[in-house]
Amino acid sequence: MKLILENIGMLRHAEITLHPLCVVAGENDNGKSTVGKIVFCLIKAINRYKEDLQESKEHRAQEKLDELYFTLRRLVGGRTESTKDLLFELRRSSANNEMPWQTRVEAMKEVIDNIKKNIDIDSKSKENILKNYEEVQGIAFEPEDARKSIENAFNKVFASEFDSSLLHQGASQGTIRLLESDIELIHLKIDERNRVSLQNDVEPLELKDATFIDSPLILNYHDLLIRSQSMLDIDRRHSKNLGLAYTTLHTKDLFDKLREPILPNDLFSIERPKPLMQFQSIIDGEISYDKSIRDFVFRRDQEDISIKNTASGIKVFGLLQILLDNELVTKNTMLIFDEPENHLHPKWQLKLAELLVALAGMGVYVLVSSHSPYIIEALKRYSEQPDNKVASGFFLAKNRKIEDTDSLSEIFTILAEPFKTFQKMDAEELRDE
């Protein structure tokens, strides 16, 4: 697949072929992270729009059901025991959350027919009741407007991740395109108000989910994140969410995944590549979520250590272990790692590179942004090993642009500039002696 961006986030222009292993390098403030966030949002939106459509229809239908119930209650009240029974049955049908909501709508028809036949109310009121119920049926069984639903999903996902800064600062419009060979999978236009409009009929994506990691310190902030929500939660309209703190979509998505209970390894018979079996030996323990204390712990030698007292490097491998053990990162998903070197010793950077290449060999798409020469060279070398050869691409973010060319030599030239400074300092010292 190829991603093409115009005036999006920090980038004025970008073209990147999304290989199984994709690395974006460069200096800070040039748009490396933008690529990962856009890909994350595209995958999330395409794979959740049906959920959003169902949720929206259910909410509108439930509002009408409630309105219908309260109208009837005002009209007929508790006139007789039979009236009370009918109202009770109506309320039970409309509020039975264990029953699919379309079934609830159907179940109410008999109740409403009984009310119309057996309760003395004026013809105009009966007409209004019938009209209200027909509106509920219309919502429940209206045909899906898939294109509109997908567009809504894109708007919600991008708003949840970028807030109001999806469009590149100073631009009047932007575009996001995803292509496979000559087939346009997704074509989006972004206007000056950061509203997203769909320009084509979206094609399905092979990738079913994406996970974005930008800091292992997410494990330290359980108390804050457990009470937070992303902007996606606004449309869920739960009063309990009012007043909660907001965080980015990728942060909430990762936090929720890490809180999944780890399933026993003996449930699976799939043999994993050797590098993926090394987690416990690398960090000499494992990280898990302890429901009893509602926090993450690091277990070593049958002793639990607070996650806040463990090194950041241990957290990196620990959270990867959780994601893999629960098969949240698996074939036909994408793992996006933003500057993983920030928390790793150079020796562990090489270990992480080996693990990421192994994941790519298993069918996981891996996208890394980095400015570490250690991790970039390690990714290159491991991906070229004969027994684990993985198609890869190394791209340079420069002047807020990314070209679709392999730029490994230029990347190393830029990353080597600090060493040239040291050489210059050494030369000056020698002159002064």
Secondary structure, DSSP 4 states (H G I P E B T S, - for coil): -EEEEEEETTEEEEEEE--SEEEEE-STTSSHHHHHHHHHHHHHHHHHHHHHHHHHHHHHHHHHHHHHHHHHHHHHTTSSHHHHHHHHHHHHHHH-TTS-HHHHHHHHHHHHHHHHHHS---HHHHHHHHHHHHHHHHHHHPPP-HHHHHHHHHHHHHHHHHTT--BPTT-S-EEEEEEETTEEEEEEEE-TT--EEE-S-PPPPS--EEEEES-GGGGGGHHHHTTEE-GGGGGG--GGGTT-EE--HHHHHHHHHHTSPPPPGGG--PPPPGGGG-HHHHHTSEEEEETTTTEEEEEETTEEEEGGGS-HHHHHHHHHHHHHHTTSS-TTEEEEEE-GGGG--HHHHHHHHHHHHHHHHTT-EEEEEE--HHHHHHHHHHHT-GGG---EEEEEEETTEE-SS--HHHHHHHHTHHHHHHHHHHHHHHHH-
